[in-house]
Amino acid sequence: DLSILFSDIQAFTEYAEELGAADTAKILGEYLAGVAGIVTDESGTVDKYIGDGMMAFWNAPRPVPDHAERAVTAAIRCRDAIAAMPRADRLRTRFGIHTDRVIVGNFGAPDRFAYTAIGDGVNLAARLERVNGEYGTTIIASDQSRRLAGDAVAWRRLDRIAVKGKRVPTDIHEVLGFATAVPEEILAAATIYEAGLEAYLSRDFVAAAERFGEALRLRPDDAAAVLLRERAVAYAERPPPADWDGVHVMIAK
């Protein structure tokens, strides 16, 4: 049982083209040292760097009993540390977190192998990092991670989705931050948004659109509320089939 985290910098390829090779190496090295240091500080294992991205996991090779909480904590700390870095506006990073049973060990060819984790749970964590792009969020965790990580963190239930390549749906949750540090208006907007999501999943699309609109008045830059309100309005005008289960099937990886 591992908690797995993937991170990636938005639009870093374009930024690297502006910088040139030497400056890219310097900035990326400083950035990766910062985020990897936080992962290690939270008892995580940095598995690999994937360009400007990173894969990390908790609970191997050493046991970490509170691994889901540690993974979420690391993501929040990384987000906050990146915001304080020089050029923070060009280092906006998205995180995906999932907890699952996977295979971990040494994999590869006889003459070249690496210690890593493989399995469907690893793939889902990677997909969740990219899902942030659709909802305008920074940190998304699966339902499994949310349940294990506890309430020291402020959460918003975001949607019910099936990522590309998977038929089994999962509820996804936005990590807002440490519960004691999230502004009251953000918490209030999250509560209203979740009421809208409940109405949406119950097929009360008119009420859902109203709740999402209320959430937007408190948090006008909330891309997720815009997206869900648009869906609710569309379904109010043209209802989905009777067997609709509320699952949004992702098209892109």
N, C-alpha and C positions, 0 to 999 in steps of 0.2 A: 504494500500500500504506500504509494508516493503521492505527494502534492507536487505538481509540475508547473513551472512558470516559463512562459515565453515572453520576450520583449522585442520591440522593434521601433526604430526611429522613423517617424513619418517623413516621407519625401527626402530622405537623406541622400539618395543618389543624385538628385538635382543639386543639393547643397555641395556635395563632393565635387561635382563638375565645376562649380564656382571656385572652390578652394584650391584645387590642384592636389597632387599626390602627397606632397610633404606636409602641408597643413592638415589635410584629411587624416593622415596617420597620427599626427600630434593630437588633434582634437578628439579623434575617436579613441585613442589610447587613454587619454585623461578621462573621457566619459566612461569607458568600459572598466577602468580601474575603480571609479567611484561606485558604479552599480554592483560590480562583482564584490567589492569590499563590503557592501551592505548585505548582500546575500550570504557571504561567509560569516559576517557578524551575527546573522540570524540563524546560524547553524545549517545553512543550505550548502549544496554541492553545485558548483558551476560546471555544467556538463560540457558546453561548447559555446563558442562565438560563431555566429552565422552572419558574416558581413558586419553590419552594425547591430545585429540582433544577438540575443543571448537565450540559451536554454539552461534552466537550473531545476534542481529538484531537492526535496526534503525527505528524510527517513531512510536514506542509504548514502554511503555505506554504513554510517552509524545511525542507530535509532534516534528519532526525534519525536517524542510522544505527541507534541502539539504541532505537528508538521503543517497542517492547513493554516492554523493561525500564524505560524512563522512565515509562511509563503505570502499571505495577505499583508502582514506587517512589513515584509521586505518590499513589496510592491509600493505600498504607501510611502515608505521611507525613500525609496528610489525616486518616485514621482516628486517628492518635496525637495530632495537633493538636486535633481536635475533642474528644477525651477530656479534654484539659486546659482546655477553654473553660468559662466560667461556664454553668450550666444544661446541662452535657454530657449528663445523663440524658434531656433532652428534645430533644437534637440528634443522636440515634443515626442514623447515615447508612449507607446501603448503596451499594455500587459494583459496576458490571458493566463488564467489559473484554473487547474482542474485537479481533483483528487480521485485516484483510481488504482486498481491493482494492475500492475504491469510487470514486465520482465526486466530485470536489471542485472548487468554483468559485463563481461568482456566480449565484444562482438567484432567481427571483421574477418579478414583473411589470416591464415596462419602466420604470415610474416608482418602483418600490420593490423592491429586491432585497438579498440578503445573501450574504456569503461563508459557505459551509457545505459539509457532506458529505452525500451521499444514496446510498442503495443498501441491499441486503439486509444487508450487514455492519453498517450503522448500526442497523438494526432489531434484529439479534441482540444487539448490545451493550446496547440499551435493555431487551430482554427479560431478559438475564442479571442486570441490576440487580434486577429484580422477583423473579427466581428465588430470591434470598437469603431472601425471606420464607418460602418453603416449607422451606428447610433450616436456618433459624436462623443463617445466616452473615452476614458483613459484606462480604467482597470475593469475588466469583466471576469467574474468567477462563476464556475458552474454551481449547480444546486448542491452537489456533494461537498464542495469546498465551503460554501456558505454555511451549511449545517454544522460542519466540523469546526469552523473558525470562530464561531461564537459572536457575542454581541458587544465586545469591546470596540468593534468596528461598526460604523454606520453604513447601512446597505440600502439599495433600492432594487426591488424586483423589477427587472427590465422588460422581459418578454419570455415567450416560450418558443423555442426555435428547434429546427433540425439543420445542423450544419451540412454543407455540401458533402455528399458521399456517405451520410449516415441517415438511417431511417428512424432511429430511436430519438425522440425529442428530449430536450432538457430545458428546464427553466434557467435563465441566466440572470445574474445579479450584478449591478454596478457597485463597486466599492467606492464610497464617497470619501472616506477618511476615518481617522480615529474618532470615536463617538463624541469625545469631549472637545474636539476641535472643529467640527463641521458647523458652519453658521446656521442659525435657527431657520432662516428663510429657505435654505437648501433642504433642510430636514422637512419643513412644512410642504415644500413643493414635491418632495419624494413621496410623502404620505398621500397627497392628492393624486399624484401620478399612479400610485399603486391601486387606489380606489378606481381610477379610470381603467387600469388593466383588468381588475376583477370584473368590471362591467363589460369590458370588451370580450373577455373569455366567456362571459355568460350570455353573449349575443345581444346585450343592451347597448347598441352602438351609438344611439343618440346620447345617452347618459355618459358613455365613455368619451365621446368627443367633447362634451361639456367639461368633464373632469380634466382632460388633457389641456384644454384651453385655460382652465383655472391654474393649472401647474405652470403654464407658460407665462401667465401674468406675474407669477412670483419669480420665475427664472426664464426671462425672455430668450436667452441663448441656448435653451435646452433642445438640441437637435432630436433627441429621442421622443420628446413630447410632440414635436412637430410631425415626426414620422408616424407615430401611433395615431395622432388626431387625423391625419390624412387617410390612414387606413380605415379608421372608424367611420369617417364621413362617407368614404366610398362604399363601405358595407351597409351603411344606413340607407343609401340610395339603391344599392343592388346587393341584397343579402347573399351570403355564401350558401352553398348547399347544406342540406339537413345534416350531413355527416361531418361537417366542418368541426375540427377539434381545437381551433385556435392556434395551431402550430404554424409558424412562419418558416417556410423552407428557404434556406439561403441558397442563392444561385452561384455566387462567387465563393472561391476558397478564401 
